[in-house]
């Protein structure tokens, strides 16, 4: 594995919460005792602190008796008497820093997807049609009228397209424009009492005709929206 491949599975799942002894043990496992001591002497005692400090190597520019020992241990002395950090120590510390930042980025994306999915699911579940929040324009037809297959299909597709256009700013996801035959297929039963929806991701599910004689399209929108959020985060 190269240093460029940021495999966050190498980190403990709760690594971002590490402080003091736990933090120094983590650093030592990647960078050795010298790397750990280089942070310790600067009072960098947590992951948050480690990720927020812009230049952890500025210690080699200090002219102080307090840091001479760590400068000699972790750096090379130049002819002019100043020190520069050893490449191996710098490479190891930079790598674990990048690894922790990548983990933080991934967790942030996951939380964003989960939050958006929870909000959209809750609002969709409380609605009889394809409206996702109380702020969303609710003038879109909530149900598909009971008609022949061609009319059912046309109305479902139109309702979805209309909803996406009117609520593009609310859902805040670029290019969310699901197209029948591309992102999903509709397969109606001969009696038109149900329709099987097959998503391009491979998932399929069935919508039943309601007592009103209409199909609810909220489940299709819910699935397509969540899938789009997931793909956009990758």
Long-range contacts (C-beta under 8 A, 24 or more apart in sequence): 3-91, 3-95, 6-98, 6-99, 6-102, 7-99, 8-99, 8-102, 8-103, 8-106, 10-99, 11-99, 11-100, 11-103, 15-47, 15-100, 15-103, 16-47, 16-48, 16-100, 16-103, 16-104, 16-107, 17-47, 18-46, 18-47, 19-45, 19-46, 19-47, 20-45, 20-46, 23-47, 23-50, 26-96, 27-93, 27-96, 30-92, 30-95, 30-96, 30-99, 31-89, 31-92, 31-93, 31-96, 32-89, 32-92, 34-73, 34-74, 34-89, 35-74, 35-89, 35-92, 35-93, 37-70, 37-73, 37-74, 38-70, 38-74, 38-89, 38-93, 39-93, 41-67, 41-70, 47-100, 50-97, 50-100, 51-97, 51-100, 51-101, 51-104, 56-93, 57-85, 57-90, 60-84, 60-85, 109-233, 110-233, 112-233, 113-229, 113-230, 113-233, 116-229, 117-226, 117-229, 120-171, 120-222, 120-225, 120-226, 121-222, 121-226, 124-218, 124-219, 124-221, 124-222, 125-218, 127-218, 128-216, 128-218, 129-159, 129-216, 129-217, 129-218, 130-159, 130-160, 130-163, 130-217, 130-218, 130-221, 131-163, 131-167, 132-167, 132-170, 132-171, 132-221, 132-225, 133-170, 135-170, 136-166, 136-167, 136-170, 137-166, 137-167, 137-170, 139-166, 140-166, 142-216, 143-210, 143-212, 143-214, 143-215, 143-216, 144-214, 144-215, 144-217, 145-213, 145-214, 146-192, 146-209, 146-212, 146-213, 146-214, 148-192, 149-188, 149-192, 152-188, 152-192, 152-195, 152-215, 153-180, 153-186, 153-188, 156-180, 156-186, 156-195, 156-215, 156-217, 156-220, 157-186, 159-217, 160-217, 160-220, 160-221, 163-221, 171-225, 173-225, 173-228, 173-229, 173-232, 174-232, 176-224, 176-225, 176-228, 178-224, 178-228, 183-224, 184-220, 184-224, 199-223, 199-224, 199-227, 201-227
